[in-house]
Amino acid sequence: LVAEQTIRIASAHGLHARPASIFTQAAAAAGIPVQLAKGGKSVNAASILGVISLGIDHDDEVTVSAEGDNAAQVVDELVVLLSTDFDKE
């Protein structure tokens, strides 16, 4: 089972250290392979260095994909994180 969703980044400063850390921890906890892609480059969503290397800014479009038993649920949960503006909290 493969699930995929494309979303625009809500955080005002993009996916920098804190939101990237929250996102990668959630991706790692999913227990299935999760990828994050931007502009044709795809990285392991559980890798903080990989995610930061994408240079994701506010309003950038990214694609989250997962493969495994709970893929759709995992993607849904990660999309909620990406659509949260952590810079407002």
MORAMO-V609390 format. One record per helix or strand. SS is the DSSP state (alpha for helix, beta for strand). FROM is the first residue (numbers start at 1). LEN is the number of residues. If there is no record, write none. Layout:
BEGIN
{{SS & FROM & LEN} {SS & FROM & LEN}}
END
This chain:
BEGIN
{{beta & 2 & 7} {alpha & 17 & 13} {beta & 33 & 6} {beta & 41 & 4} {alpha & 48 & 6} {beta & 61 & 7} {alpha & 71 & 12}}
END
